[in-house]
Amino acid sequence: MKITEQEVRYVAALANLALSDDEVKKFEADLDQILTHIDKLNELDTSGVEPMARVLYEAQTGTLREDIPVPPLPEAEALANAPQPGAGYFKVPKVIER
């Protein structure tokens, strides 16, 4: 599968990324390799493989911590390192409009 420069620029625009011409060429090659690999995976016969209900196997579930409720951070502590704290929330730049 060959991804085009136009498609790379389109995806970059969707992600609101400004890419240089060199970066576009690099991502074009990288994404093409990824999509080629996915095409190879799609050729595999998985008809005899049952779908998994979860990614982790039983032996790995012991590595997860217990789901124990804890009190949330106090508002002042949560906003202590915020560059622009608001009235109880994080202020972030508007990214919808360009």
Contact map, one row per residue, 1 for C-alpha under 8 A:
11100000000000000000000000000001001100100000000000000000000000000000000000000000000000000000000000
11110000000000000000000000000001000000000000000000000000000000000000000000000000000000000000000000
11111011000000000000000000010011000000000000000000000000000000000000000000000000000000000000000000
01111111000000000000000000010000000000000000000000000000000000000000000000000000000000000000000000
00111111100000000000000110010000000000000000000000000000000000000000000000000000000000000000000000
00011111110000000000000000000000000000000000000000000000000000000000000000000000000000000000000000
00111111111000000000000000000000000000000000000000000000000000000000000000000000000000000000000000
00111111111100000000000100110000000000000000000000000000000000000000000000000000000000000000000000
00001111111110000010000100000000000000000000000000000000000000000000000000000000000000000000000000
00000111111111000000000000000000000000000000000000000000000000000000000000000000000000000000000000
00000011111111100000000000000000000000000000000000000000000000000000000000000000000000000000000000
00000001111111111110000000000000000000000000000000000000000000000000000000000000000000000000000000
00000000111111111100000000000000000000000000000000000000000000000000000000000000000000000000000000
00000000011111111000000000000000000000000000000000000000000000000000000000000000000000000000000000
00000000001111111000000000000000000000000000000000000000000000000000000000000000000000000000000000
00000000000111111100000000000000000000000000000000000000000000000000000000000000000000000000000000
00000000000111111110000000000000000000000000000000000000000000000000000000000000000000000000000000
00000000000110011111000000000000000000000000000000000000000000000000000000000000000000000000000000
00000000100100001111111100000000000000000000000000000000000000000000000000000000000000000000000000
00000000000000000111111100000000000000000000000000000000000000000000000000000000000000000000000000
00000000000000000011111110000000000000000000000000000000000000000000000000000000000000000000000000
00000000000000000011111111000000000000000000000000000000000000000000000000000000000000000000000000
00000000000000000011111111100000000000000000000000000000000000000000000000000000000000000000000000
00001001100000000011111111110000000000000000000000000000000000000000000000000000000000000000000000
00001000000000000000111111111000000000000000000000000000000000000000000000000000000000000000000000
00000000000000000000011111111100000000000000000000000000000000000000000000000000000000000000000000
00000001000000000000001111111110000000000000000000000000000000000000000000000000000000000000000000
00111001000000000000000111111111000000000000000000000000000000000000000000000000000000000000000000
00000000000000000000000011111111100000000000000000000000000000000000000000000000000000000000000000
00000000000000000000000001111111110000000000000000000000000000000000000000000000000000000000000000
00100000000000000000000000111111111000000000000000000000000000000000000000000000000000000000000000
11100000000000000000000000011111111100000000000000000000000000000000000000000000000000000000000000
00000000000000000000000000001111111110000000000000000000000000000000000000000000000000000000000000
00000000000000000000000000000111111111000000000000000000000000000000000000000000000000000000000000
10000000000000000000000000000011111111100000000000000000000000000000000000000000000000000000000000
10000000000000000000000000000001111111110000000000000000000000000000000000000000000000000000000000
00000000000000000000000000000000111111111000000000000000000000000000000000000000000000000000000000
00000000000000000000000000000000011111111100000000000000000000000000000000000000000000000000000000
10000000000000000000000000000000001111111110000000000000000000000000000000000000000000000000000000
00000000000000000000000000000000000111111111000000000000000000000000000000000000000000000000000000
00000000000000000000000000000000000011111111000000000000000000000000000000000000000000000000000000
00000000000000000000000000000000000001111111000000000000000000000000000000000000000000000000000000
00000000000000000000000000000000000000111111100000000000000000000000000000000000000000000000000000
00000000000000000000000000000000000000011111110000000000000000000000000000000000000000000000000000
00000000000000000000000000000000000000000011111100000000000000000000000000000000000000000000000000
00000000000000000000000000000000000000000001111110000000000000000000000000000000000000000000000000
00000000000000000000000000000000000000000000111111000000000000000000000000000000000000000000000000
00000000000000000000000000000000000000000000111111000000000000000000000000000000000000000000000000
00000000000000000000000000000000000000000000011111100000000000000000000000000000000000000000000000
00000000000000000000000000000000000000000000001111110000000000000000000000000000000000000000000000
00000000000000000000000000000000000000000000000011111000000000000000000000000000000000000000000000
00000000000000000000000000000000000000000000000001111110000000000000000000000000000000000000000000
00000000000000000000000000000000000000000000000000111110000000000000000000000000000000000000000000
00000000000000000000000000000000000000000000000000011111100000000000000000000000000000000000000000
00000000000000000000000000000000000000000000000000011111100000000000000000000000000000000000000000
00000000000000000000000000000000000000000000000000000111110110000000000000000000000000000000000000
00000000000000000000000000000000000000000000000000000111111110000000000000000000000000000000000000
00000000000000000000000000000000000000000000000000000001111111000000000000000000000000000000000000
00000000000000000000000000000000000000000000000000000000111111000000000000000000000000000000000000
00000000000000000000000000000000000000000000000000000001111111110000000000000000000000000000000000
00000000000000000000000000000000000000000000000000000001111111110000000000000000000000000000000000
00000000000000000000000000000000000000000000000000000000011111111000000000000000000000000000000000
00000000000000000000000000000000000000000000000000000000000111111000000000000000000000000000000000
00000000000000000000000000000000000000000000000000000000000111111100000000000000000000000000000000
00000000000000000000000000000000000000000000000000000000000001111110000000000000000000000000000000
00000000000000000000000000000000000000000000000000000000000000011111000000000000000000000000000000
00000000000000000000000000000000000000000000000000000000000000001111100000000000000000000000000000
00000000000000000000000000000000000000000000000000000000000000000111110000000000000000000000000000
00000000000000000000000000000000000000000000000000000000000000000011111000000000000000000000000000
00000000000000000000000000000000000000000000000000000000000000000001111100000000000000000000000000
00000000000000000000000000000000000000000000000000000000000000000000111110000000000000000000000000
00000000000000000000000000000000000000000000000000000000000000000000011111000000000000000000000000
00000000000000000000000000000000000000000000000000000000000000000000001111101100000000000000000000
00000000000000000000000000000000000000000000000000000000000000000000000111111100000000000000000000
00000000000000000000000000000000000000000000000000000000000000000000000011111110000000010000000000
00000000000000000000000000000000000000000000000000000000000000000000000001111111000000000000000000
00000000000000000000000000000000000000000000000000000000000000000000000011111111000000000000000000
00000000000000000000000000000000000000000000000000000000000000000000000011111111100000000000000000
00000000000000000000000000000000000000000000000000000000000000000000000000111111110010011100000000
00000000000000000000000000000000000000000000000000000000000000000000000000011111110000000000000000
00000000000000000000000000000000000000000000000000000000000000000000000000000111111000000000000000
00000000000000000000000000000000000000000000000000000000000000000000000000000011111110000100000000
00000000000000000000000000000000000000000000000000000000000000000000000000000000111110000000000000
00000000000000000000000000000000000000000000000000000000000000000000000000000000011111000111000000
00000000000000000000000000000000000000000000000000000000000000000000000000000010011111111110000000
00000000000000000000000000000000000000000000000000000000000000000000000000000000000111111110000000
00000000000000000000000000000000000000000000000000000000000000000000000000000000000011111000000000
00000000000000000000000000000000000000000000000000000000000000000000000000100010000011111100000000
00000000000000000000000000000000000000000000000000000000000000000000000000000010000011111110000000
00000000000000000000000000000000000000000000000000000000000000000000000000000010010111011111000000
00000000000000000000000000000000000000000000000000000000000000000000000000000000000111001111100000
00000000000000000000000000000000000000000000000000000000000000000000000000000000000100000111110000
00000000000000000000000000000000000000000000000000000000000000000000000000000000000000000011111000
00000000000000000000000000000000000000000000000000000000000000000000000000000000000000000001111110
00000000000000000000000000000000000000000000000000000000000000000000000000000000000000000000111111
00000000000000000000000000000000000000000000000000000000000000000000000000000000000000000000011111
00000000000000000000000000000000000000000000000000000000000000000000000000000000000000000000011111
00000000000000000000000000000000000000000000000000000000000000000000000000000000000000000000001111
